[in-house]
Amino acid sequence: MEVDGKAGPQTFAAIQHFQRTLKKDGSTIATDGRVDPPVGEQVVGSISSTQYTILFINLGFKKARPQDWPRVAQAADCPAELRQPLREPSFV
């Protein structure tokens, strides 16, 4: 898969593959090819009644790279264009 920064057919196919693999293993996840943000602190979508894909992605990253988990934006291989959106929230 070529990384071009755009969500196209290959991206959606990869997301669906990820979702189907988790569903096959027994996870309650929608297989819609979408990665929606959670609403508030909810872990289950109100329409699908399934856990949000982004939570599975984040947990997988934490398991695979625990040293980078607390500070994703500071990981050596974090793309420059993602550093700002991934920065830690600042509380005033």
VENRA-V456706 format. One line per field, one symbol per residue. ss: DSSP state (H for helix, E for strand, - for the rest). Layout:
BEGIN
ss = ???
END
This chain:
BEGIN
ss = --------HHHHHHHHHHHHHHHH----E--------------E------E-HHHHHHHHHHHH-HHHH--HHH-----HHHHHHH------
END
